[in-house]
Amino acid sequence: MATRKTVLPFDAKVFFEKARGGVTRSKYLKTRVLFGQGSPADSVFYLLSGKVKITVFSEQGKGAVVGILAAGDFCGEGCLVGQSVRMASATTMVDCECVRIEKTAMIGMVHDDPAFSETFVTHLLARNARVEADLIDQLFNSSERRLARLLLILANFGKEGSPEPIIPPIRQETLAEMIGTTRSRVSFFMNKFRQLGFIEYNGHLEVHSSLLAVVLGDPQKSRH
């Protein structure tokens, strides 16, 4: 009876240090554009540290933030399924360290390294689940719950590893774009969350796990 081959855990830093050809590891300052919408789709980025926002622009130049990525996420993977140009822009929100992987190198890694392949497939499945959850959230939840869920996601609650309760500065207009409401509503709910002890913000934003009470439907039940 055949035994399943053991796949060792994926260590990104070690893996990319050993990689040869088609891989560039770089540090990017805050507000640096990794790639722009409409530019050639010829590579995939892997985020080692920091946060990156994904923005889509209309023909009139109006932009909307459609996602925020953190360490361990890939972006630009559309080039692997035939996209010739980028469908969105990726910009750093804080200082970041990223690995740029050329398309041909990325295909080779997926084929040749089981740990890397498993990591990439897990990312794609998580991204798909997130899109489905976002759609359900938009259709059935109030803007207050959508905002609470977004803040928890930005702080990495529910992901593997330790939560990051302090998240990079993010404009209320950006939060409003991401949950489909107005800035004034976001401001109202942010003040409410702060009064209830669910968040703190004074130059930085700190999210407490008690904010889960809003997502679960009882904002009065839990206090920090």
C-alpha positions as a Markdown table, in Angstrom:
| # | Residue | x | y | z |
|---|---|---|---|---|
| 1 | Met | 0.0 | 0.0 | 0.0 |
| 2 | Ala | 1.4 | 3.4 | -1.0 |
| 3 | Thr | 2.1 | 5.9 | 1.7 |
| 4 | Arg | 1.5 | 9.5 | 1.3 |
| 5 | Lys | 4.7 | 11.6 | 1.1 |
| 6 | Thr | 5.1 | 14.0 | 4.0 |
| 7 | Val | 5.0 | 17.7 | 3.0 |
| 8 | Leu | 7.3 | 19.8 | 5.2 |
| 9 | Pro | 5.9 | 23.1 | 6.5 |
| 10 | Phe | 6.6 | 26.1 | 4.2 |
| 11 | Asp | 9.1 | 28.6 | 5.5 |
| 12 | Ala | 8.9 | 31.6 | 3.2 |
| 13 | Lys | 12.1 | 33.3 | 4.2 |
| 14 | Val | 14.2 | 30.2 | 3.9 |
| 15 | Phe | 12.5 | 29.1 | 0.7 |
| 16 | Phe | 13.0 | 32.4 | -1.1 |
| 17 | Glu | 16.6 | 32.8 | 0.1 |
| 18 | Lys | 17.4 | 29.5 | -1.7 |
| 19 | Ala | 15.4 | 30.3 | -4.8 |
| 20 | Arg | 17.3 | 31.0 | -7.9 |
| 21 | Gly | 16.2 | 32.8 | -11.0 |
| 22 | Gly | 13.0 | 34.9 | -11.4 |
| 23 | Val | 12.8 | 35.9 | -7.8 |
| 24 | Thr | 13.5 | 39.3 | -6.3 |
| 25 | Arg | 13.2 | 40.1 | -2.6 |
| 26 | Ser | 12.8 | 43.8 | -1.9 |
| 27 | Lys | 11.7 | 46.3 | 0.8 |
| 28 | Tyr | 9.2 | 48.9 | -0.1 |
| 29 | Leu | 8.4 | 52.1 | 1.8 |
| 30 | Lys | 4.8 | 53.1 | 2.7 |
| 31 | Thr | 2.6 | 54.2 | -0.3 |
| 32 | Arg | 4.9 | 52.4 | -2.9 |
| 33 | Val | 3.0 | 51.0 | -5.9 |
| 34 | Leu | 3.9 | 47.3 | -6.4 |
| 35 | Phe | 1.9 | 47.3 | -9.7 |
| 36 | Gly | -0.6 | 49.5 | -11.3 |
| 37 | Gln | -4.0 | 48.6 | -12.9 |
| 38 | Gly | -3.4 | 48.2 | -16.7 |
| 39 | Ser | 0.3 | 47.3 | -16.4 |
| 40 | Pro | 1.6 | 44.0 | -17.8 |
| 41 | Ala | 0.6 | 41.0 | -15.6 |
| 42 | Asp | 4.0 | 39.2 | -15.6 |
| 43 | Ser | 4.6 | 38.3 | -12.0 |
| 44 | Val | 3.2 | 37.3 | -8.6 |
| 45 | Phe | 4.1 | 39.0 | -5.3 |
| 46 | Tyr | 4.4 | 37.3 | -1.9 |
| 47 | Leu | 4.1 | 39.5 | 1.1 |
| 48 | Leu | 6.7 | 38.7 | 3.8 |
| 49 | Ser | 5.7 | 41.6 | 6.1 |
| 50 | Gly | 3.5 | 44.7 | 6.2 |
| 51 | Lys | 0.1 | 45.4 | 4.6 |
| 52 | Val | -0.9 | 46.1 | 1.0 |
| 53 | Lys | -4.2 | 47.5 | -0.3 |
| 54 | Ile | -5.8 | 46.4 | -3.6 |
| 55 | Thr | -7.6 | 49.2 | -5.5 |
| 56 | Val | -9.7 | 49.1 | -8.6 |
| 57 | Phe | -10.1 | 52.3 | -10.6 |
| 58 | Ser | -13.1 | 53.2 | -12.9 |
| 59 | Glu | -12.6 | 54.8 | -16.4 |
| 60 | Gln | -13.4 | 58.1 | -14.7 |
| 61 | Gly | -10.5 | 57.6 | -12.3 |
| 62 | Lys | -12.5 | 56.9 | -9.2 |
| 63 | Gly | -10.8 | 54.3 | -7.0 |
| 64 | Ala | -12.3 | 51.8 | -4.6 |
| 65 | Val | -10.3 | 49.6 | -2.2 |
| 66 | Val | -11.4 | 46.0 | -2.7 |
| 67 | Gly | -9.0 | 44.2 | -0.4 |
| 68 | Ile | -6.2 | 44.5 | 2.1 |
| 69 | Leu | -3.5 | 41.9 | 2.2 |
| 70 | Ala | -1.1 | 40.9 | 5.1 |
| 71 | Ala | 2.1 | 38.9 | 5.5 |
| 72 | Gly | 1.6 | 35.4 | 4.0 |
| 73 | Asp | -0.6 | 36.6 | 1.2 |
| 74 | Phe | 0.0 | 36.5 | -2.5 |
| 75 | Cys | -1.2 | 39.2 | -5.0 |
| 76 | Gly | -1.1 | 39.5 | -8.8 |
| 77 | Glu | -1.8 | 35.8 | -9.3 |
| 78 | Gly | -4.2 | 36.6 | -12.1 |
| 79 | Cys | -1.2 | 36.3 | -14.5 |
| 80 | Leu | -1.3 | 32.6 | -14.0 |
| 81 | Val | -4.8 | 32.3 | -15.5 |
| 82 | Gly | -4.3 | 34.2 | -18.7 |
| 83 | Gln | -4.6 | 37.9 | -17.5 |
| 84 | Ser | -2.3 | 39.9 | -19.7 |
| 85 | Val | -2.7 | 43.2 | -17.8 |
| 86 | Arg | -3.4 | 43.9 | -14.1 |
| 87 | Met | -7.0 | 44.2 | -13.1 |
| 88 | Ala | -6.2 | 46.3 | -10.0 |
| 89 | Ser | -3.4 | 48.3 | -8.4 |
| 90 | Ala | -1.4 | 47.1 | -5.3 |
| 91 | Thr | 0.0 | 49.8 | -3.0 |
| 92 | Thr | 1.8 | 49.4 | 0.3 |
| 93 | Met | 0.0 | 50.8 | 3.4 |
| 94 | Val | 3.1 | 50.6 | 5.6 |
| 95 | Asp | 6.7 | 49.7 | 5.0 |
| 96 | Cys | 6.7 | 46.2 | 3.5 |
| 97 | Glu | 9.0 | 43.4 | 2.5 |
| 98 | Cys | 7.8 | 41.5 | -0.6 |
| 99 | Val | 9.1 | 38.9 | -3.0 |
| 100 | Arg | 8.4 | 39.4 | -6.7 |
| 101 | Ile | 8.2 | 36.1 | -8.6 |
| 102 | Glu | 8.2 | 36.1 | -12.3 |
| 103 | Lys | 5.4 | 34.1 | -13.9 |
| 104 | Thr | 7.5 | 31.3 | -15.3 |
| 105 | Ala | 9.3 | 30.9 | -12.0 |
| 106 | Met | 6.0 | 30.9 | -10.1 |
| 107 | Ile | 4.7 | 28.1 | -12.4 |
| 108 | Gly | 7.9 | 26.1 | -11.8 |
| 109 | Met | 7.7 | 26.5 | -8.0 |
| 110 | Val | 4.0 | 25.3 | -7.9 |
| 111 | His | 4.9 | 22.3 | -10.0 |
| 112 | Asp | 8.2 | 21.4 | -8.2 |
| 113 | Asp | 7.8 | 22.2 | -4.5 |
| 114 | Pro | 4.9 | 20.5 | -2.6 |
| 115 | Ala | 5.1 | 22.8 | 0.4 |
| 116 | Phe | 5.0 | 25.9 | -1.7 |
| 117 | Ser | 2.2 | 24.5 | -3.8 |
| 118 | Glu | 0.2 | 23.6 | -0.7 |
| 119 | Thr | 0.7 | 27.1 | 0.6 |
| 120 | Phe | -0.4 | 28.7 | -2.6 |
| 121 | Val | -3.5 | 26.5 | -3.0 |
| 122 | Thr | -4.4 | 27.3 | 0.7 |
| 123 | His | -4.1 | 31.0 | -0.1 |
| 124 | Leu | -6.4 | 30.6 | -3.2 |
| 125 | Leu | -9.0 | 28.7 | -1.2 |
| 126 | Ala | -8.9 | 31.2 | 1.6 |
| 127 | Arg | -9.3 | 34.1 | -0.9 |
| 128 | Asn | -12.3 | 32.4 | -2.5 |
| 129 | Ala | -13.9 | 31.8 | 0.9 |
| 130 | Arg | -13.3 | 35.4 | 1.8 |
| 131 | Val | -14.9 | 36.6 | -1.4 |
| 132 | Glu | -18.0 | 34.5 | -0.7 |
| 133 | Ala | -18.1 | 35.7 | 2.9 |
| 134 | Asp | -17.8 | 39.3 | 1.7 |
| 135 | Leu | -20.7 | 38.9 | -0.7 |
| 136 | Ile | -22.9 | 37.4 | 2.1 |
| 137 | Asp | -21.8 | 40.2 | 4.4 |
| 138 | Gln | -22.8 | 42.8 | 1.8 |
| 139 | Leu | -26.2 | 41.2 | 1.1 |
| 140 | Phe | -27.4 | 40.4 | 4.6 |
| 141 | Asn | -25.5 | 42.3 | 7.3 |
| 142 | Ser | -26.0 | 45.9 | 8.4 |
| 143 | Ser | -23.2 | 48.4 | 7.8 |
| 144 | Glu | -22.4 | 48.3 | 11.5 |
| 145 | Arg | -21.7 | 44.6 | 11.4 |
| 146 | Arg | -19.8 | 44.9 | 8.1 |
| 147 | Leu | -17.5 | 47.5 | 9.7 |
| 148 | Ala | -16.9 | 45.4 | 12.8 |
| 149 | Arg | -16.1 | 42.3 | 10.6 |
| 150 | Leu | -13.7 | 44.4 | 8.5 |
| 151 | Leu | -11.8 | 45.8 | 11.5 |
| 152 | Leu | -11.4 | 42.3 | 12.9 |
| 153 | Ile | -10.1 | 41.0 | 9.6 |
| 154 | Leu | -7.6 | 43.9 | 9.4 |
| 155 | Ala | -6.4 | 42.9 | 12.9 |
| 156 | Asn | -6.0 | 39.3 | 11.7 |
| 157 | Phe | -8.5 | 37.9 | 14.2 |
| 158 | Gly | -9.5 | 34.4 | 13.1 |
| 159 | Lys | -6.3 | 33.8 | 11.2 |
| 160 | Glu | -3.5 | 31.5 | 12.2 |
| 161 | Gly | -0.9 | 33.1 | 14.4 |
| 162 | Ser | -1.3 | 35.9 | 16.9 |
| 163 | Pro | -3.8 | 38.7 | 16.3 |
| 164 | Glu | -2.5 | 42.2 | 15.5 |
| 165 | Pro | -4.8 | 44.4 | 17.5 |
| 166 | Ile | -3.0 | 47.5 | 16.4 |
| 167 | Ile | -3.5 | 48.1 | 12.7 |
| 168 | Pro | -1.9 | 50.6 | 10.3 |
| 169 | Pro | -3.7 | 54.0 | 10.0 |
| 170 | Ile | -6.5 | 53.7 | 7.6 |
| 171 | Arg | -8.8 | 56.5 | 6.4 |
| 172 | Gln | -12.5 | 56.3 | 7.2 |
| 173 | Glu | -13.2 | 57.0 | 3.5 |
| 174 | Thr | -11.4 | 53.7 | 2.7 |
| 175 | Leu | -13.3 | 51.8 | 5.3 |
| 176 | Ala | -16.5 | 53.2 | 3.9 |
| 177 | Glu | -15.6 | 52.1 | 0.3 |
| 178 | Met | -14.9 | 48.6 | 1.5 |
| 179 | Ile | -18.2 | 48.1 | 3.3 |
| 180 | Gly | -20.4 | 50.1 | 0.9 |
| 181 | Thr | -21.5 | 52.9 | 3.1 |
| 182 | Thr | -20.7 | 56.6 | 3.7 |
| 183 | Arg | -17.9 | 58.1 | 5.7 |
| 184 | Ser | -20.4 | 59.7 | 8.1 |
| 185 | Arg | -21.8 | 56.3 | 9.0 |
| 186 | Val | -18.3 | 54.9 | 9.5 |
| 187 | Ser | -17.5 | 57.8 | 11.8 |
| 188 | Phe | -20.7 | 57.2 | 13.8 |
| 189 | Phe | -20.0 | 53.5 | 14.3 |
| 190 | Met | -16.3 | 54.1 | 15.1 |
| 191 | Asn | -17.3 | 56.5 | 17.8 |
| 192 | Lys | -19.9 | 54.0 | 19.1 |
| 193 | Phe | -17.3 | 51.2 | 19.1 |
| 194 | Arg | -14.9 | 53.3 | 21.0 |
| 195 | Gln | -17.5 | 54.3 | 23.6 |
| 196 | Leu | -18.3 | 50.6 | 24.2 |
| 197 | Gly | -14.6 | 49.8 | 24.6 |
| 198 | Phe | -14.4 | 47.6 | 21.5 |
| 199 | Ile | -11.7 | 49.8 | 19.9 |
| 200 | Glu | -9.3 | 52.6 | 20.7 |
| 201 | Tyr | -7.9 | 55.1 | 18.3 |
| 202 | Asn | -5.7 | 58.1 | 19.0 |
| 203 | Gly | -3.1 | 58.3 | 16.3 |
| 204 | His | -3.4 | 54.5 | 15.9 |
| 205 | Leu | -6.3 | 52.0 | 15.8 |
| 206 | Glu | -6.4 | 49.2 | 18.3 |
| 207 | Val | -9.1 | 46.5 | 17.9 |
| 208 | His | -10.2 | 44.4 | 20.9 |
| 209 | Ser | -11.6 | 40.9 | 20.6 |
| 210 | Ser | -14.8 | 42.1 | 22.3 |
| 211 | Leu | -15.7 | 43.7 | 18.9 |
| 212 | Leu | -16.8 | 40.1 | 18.0 |
| 213 | Ala | -20.0 | 40.8 | 19.9 |
| 214 | Val | -21.1 | 43.2 | 17.1 |
| 215 | Val | -20.5 | 40.6 | 14.4 |
| 216 | Leu | -22.3 | 37.9 | 16.5 |
| 217 | Gly | -25.3 | 40.2 | 17.0 |
| 218 | Asp | -25.1 | 41.5 | 20.6 |
| 219 | Pro | -23.0 | 44.7 | 20.8 |
| 220 | Gln | -24.0 | 45.2 | 24.4 |
| 221 | Lys | -23.0 | 41.8 | 25.6 |
| 222 | Ser | -19.2 | 42.1 | 25.7 |
| 223 | Arg | -17.0 | 44.9 | 27.0 |
| 224 | His | -13.3 | 45.2 | 26.9 |
